[in-house]
Amino acid sequence: MPTFHEARTSVIELAQFAASRGWLPATSGNLSVRVTEEPLTFVITRSGADKSRLRPEDVLLLDAQMQVQGETLYKPSAETTVHVALYEKFGCGSILHVHTVYNNLVSELYAERGFVEIGGHELVKALGHWEEDAAVRIPIVPNWADLHRLGSAVADAALADVPAVLVRAHGVYAWGDTPDDARRHLEAVEFLCEYVYKLHVARVAGAV
């Protein structure tokens, strides 16, 4: 398990990476790393922070009741409920939530189906599927304004072998056993969302 300081450093590095890709616009998104499992404690970005310029004090230590540990003037991300629900379901080590145009477009295109299925593409290997002609189904859930309901919806839909959930017209949650795993899964899902959307456009145009 990482120390508090190691986990906080990981969050800052992850935020800089995602922000450099344009995945955290207008202070959106939230990123966390677990510190202890029993009892659950984790660090998460504070509400309203510019993720491209995070300072150590912008990353808060919380418990499973979402209570901030230590003195701070800041509040944790409003979507901390989703992180707690995923940590409690999977015991994962890190959770990343970003907003991009492509994951939003894909979530709209396939919302009524409740998932987007992606198969026959090399990048599904990054999500742990190496079998011939592997396919994954990434769940899509409604963007509930009630954040406790959103947390429950994401956790209920989340699959053990597909480390990501799309929230319609909102963003994606991706997770992994370590911060590096979570980053790899997020990169793969973002690439696949862009691929799926551009393939859809090409097919509509009759190009493929």
C-alpha positions, 0 to 999 in steps of 0.5 A: 500500500502507498503512504499518504504522501506517495498516493498524493504524489501519484494523484498529482502525476495522474492529473498532470498526465490527463490534463495534458491530454485535454481530458480534464477541462474547466476543473472537471474530473476527479482522481483518487488513489487508495491508501489503506484497505481496512479501514478504507482511506484514499486520497482524492482531488478537491472540488474546483481544483485546476487539475493541470496545476494541482498542489499537494494541498489540493489532494485530500485524505478521506475515509469510507464515510467521505470525511476529510482527515486532517485540517483543510479549507477545501471540500473533496470532489462532489463525485466522491460517492462514486469512488467509494462505491467502486473501492468497496466493490472491487478493492481497486487501487486507483480510480480516474474520472475524466470528461472528453468529447469522444467518451461523451459522444459514444455514451450518447450513441449507445445509451439506449443499449446500455453498453458499447461493445468493442471487439476485434481491436488490438487495444482491448488487450490493454483491458486484460482481454487477450483471447482471439477476437476478444470483445468487451462491453463497456457499461453506460449509465444515466447521468443521475444528478443525485450523486449517491444514486450515481455512485450506486449506478456506476458500481452496480453496472461495473464489471470485474473484467471491464475496468470502466463505466461510461456515464451518459453525456458526462464522462468515464470512470476507469480503475485498476489495481495500481495507479499505472493500471488505472492510467493504462485502462483509461488510455485504452478506453479513450482510444477505443471511444475515439475509434468507435465514434470515427468508425461510426461516422465513416460508416454513416458516410459510406466510407467503410 
